[in-house]
Amino acid sequence: MKNILDKKQMVNSTYEVQFFIGGDTFYEKYRVKGKDGKTYLLKLYNSSKLLKDDFSNDNLLEVEILASLNLANSVRLVNNGEYVKDNNKYHYVILDFISGETLQDKLERDGVFSQYAAVPLIVYLLETLQEIHKSSNSIIHNNINPNNIYLDYSNAEKPILTEFGFARYITSKSNSLDLSRLSPFYIAPELYNGIFTPQSDIFSVGALLYNLIMGIPPWYVEIPKYQHTQEKVIDAINEKRKQELIYGIKGIEEFQDEHLKEVIKKALAINIDYRFKNVGEFISALKRETALINDEQKKDLPKKAIKKKGAGFSAIAGMQELKDILYNDVIRALNEKELYESYGITIPNGMLLYGPPGCGKTFISERFAEEVGFNFLQLKPSDIKSKYINATEEKIGEIFKEAI
């Protein structure tokens, strides 16, 4: 099919087309030369093919978002406008031209990255995302994959984040993305429900890291071309994602870095609640400033809390004054919340029992749990201590999950 623009053709008397780079039915990319003598990248969108959600205030949303960013490691907006040819209307975007190649190009030419090359690159990328997510109206990129990360060979091969055509504000309308135009192996599960958050980008970066090290995306599945409909691809990938990740694909020896495996696993958690909460957590884990609890470490955690069943306070002989205090100040406040709130008394969020060893603190605590039907979990300092930085906090978090 013939390209929209021809070589040497001028766009709005300012940019001369040098050659066609690539594209699809929605847009085409060209290398162009400006009147200032500099080389730029031109993206030419077929306006009639775009959706309403691709625009903001009669301009491309991509332009609005790029204009709000001025980051060293993301593509930079130079100019934009409208162009008419053969009675067809187009929107164009002029970007800085990156002298380099995509991560996908490098993967295909040189093969997989070592983890020592991949991790610093991913950290650079995450630092860029951190700034994007922290903008006044948080921006979600939504289209992170090896084809959209360029290595800038004019600047120490730093990764440059490109392709903001699917970027959205976190306040943007749900279901405003055309998922059929995104690479399915890098899409976070929640996007299929129209939800995008900073953690959606974290999932995509986790998939990218896995791909760099293993050579294929996580949970990769081949779909025969005759079945290559979006619905069948999505169903196949979602089914595959029910399986555990593996690290020995296509004859590649499984790497033994258990910490990195846990980092990737957490970034790719299907349940968003178990994923990194923000990019900062992800960076800290990759830099090994935070130790993640793996299955071996979890064996050292206390047993799952058991909901107490028993005689409750009736098993305590005497101590009537203490039982009355616990009943009136705590138990009734829990059971008669509205009554206590009407008197301005809030529900207590904890109790402290003190006294010398052997005075019955643990015994009374167990009987209290029986009385109110709460879970009971007994801990010692040795249960949560760790030689790893921040691992104690991780263990405490796991203990609270077990206690619920």
C-alpha positions, 0 to 999 in steps of 0.5 A, a space after each residue: 500500500 502506498 504511503 501517505 507522504 512521499 520522499 521530499 514532500 513538505 509538511 506545512 512548508 516546514 518539514 521535508 520527508 526523508 523516508 518512511 519508517 513504519 506505521 499501521 492503519 492509524 498512523 505512519 512514522 517518517 524521518 523528516 528534516 526541519 528548516 533548522 537543518 535538524 532531523 526529527 520524527 514525524 507521526 502522521 495520524 489519520 484523524 478519521 480513524 482516531 477515537 473521541 478519547 484520543 483527543 482533548 480540547 480539539 487536539 491530540 491527548 498525546 500532544 497535551 500530555 507530552 507538552 506537560 512533560 520535560 523529562 530527560 529519558 522520555 521522547 520530547 515534543 517539538 511541534 504539532 498541527 494539522 495537515 490536509 492531503 487529497 481531501 483527507 485530514 491528518 494530525 501530525 506530531 513532531 518529536 526529537 529523533 532518537 539516534 539508536 534502536 529499540 530494545 526489541 531490535 537489540 534483542 533480535 540482534 544480540 539475544 537476551 540481556 544478562 540480569 546485570 545489564 537488564 536491571 540498571 536499564 529497567 531502573 532508568 526506565 522506572 525513574 522516568 515513570 516515577 516522574 510521570 506518575 508523580 505529575 500533578 494529574 498522574 499520567 499512566 503510559 499503558 503501552 510499555 513494551 520492547 518496541 517502545 523503549 529506545 536506546 539512545 546511542 548518542 547518550 550512553 545508551 540510555 533508555 528513552 520512553 516513547 509512544 505516548 499515544 495510549 497514555 491517559 490521566 489517572 482521572 481519564 474515563 475508564 474503557 478509553 483505550 483500544 486494547 486491540 492496538 496494544 501488545 497483549 503480553 504486556 497488558 496488566 489484567 485490570 486493563 481488560 476491565 477498563 482500569 488503569 493505574 500506576 501499578 498497570 505500568 509496573 506490571 508492564 515493566 515487570 513483563 519487559 524485564 522478564 522478556 529482556 532476561 528470558 527472550 520472550 514475554 512472560 506466559 507467552 503462548 502461540 496462537 495459530 493465525 487462523 485463530 488470531 482474534 483479540 478475544 481468543 488471544 486474551 482468553 489464551 493469555 489469561 489461561 496461561 497466566 494461571 500457571 507459575 512463571 518459569 525461568 528456563 525457556 528455549 534452552 536458556 539456563 535458569 538464573 539462580 538469583 532468587 531475589 530477582 525472581 521474587 521481584 519479577 513475581 511481585 511486579 507481575 502479580 495478577 492480583 493488584 493488591 500483591 503488586 508493588 504499590 508504586 514505582 519507588 518500591 519496585 526500584 528499591 527492590 531492584 537495587 536490593 535495598 528491600 528484601 522480599 519474603 520468598 516461600 522459604 522465608 515464609 516458613 519461618 513466619 508464625 502459623 496461621 492465626 486460629 480463631 479461638 473457640 472456648 469458654 472465654 471469661 468463664 474459664 478465668 477464676 476471680 479477676 472480676 475487676 479486670 473482666 469488668 473493665 475489659 467487658 465495659 471498655 472494650 467488648 461492649 464498645 465493639 458490640 454496641 458501636 452506635 451506642 458508644 459513638 453517641 456518647 463520643 466514645 470511640 472503639 479502642 484500637 488496641 490494649 496493653 497488658 503489663 505485669 511481671 512474667 507469669 501473672 497471666 497476661 497471655 492466658 487472659 489474652 487468649 480467653 479474651 479472644 475466645 470471648 469475642 471470637 477473634 483470631 489469636 496469634 502469639 508472637 515473640 521478637 524472634 518471629 519478626 526479626 531479620 538480617 535483611 533491611 526492611 524485611 522485618 516490616 515485610 514480615 509484620 505485613 505478612 503477619 497481619 494478612 495471616 491474622 485477618 
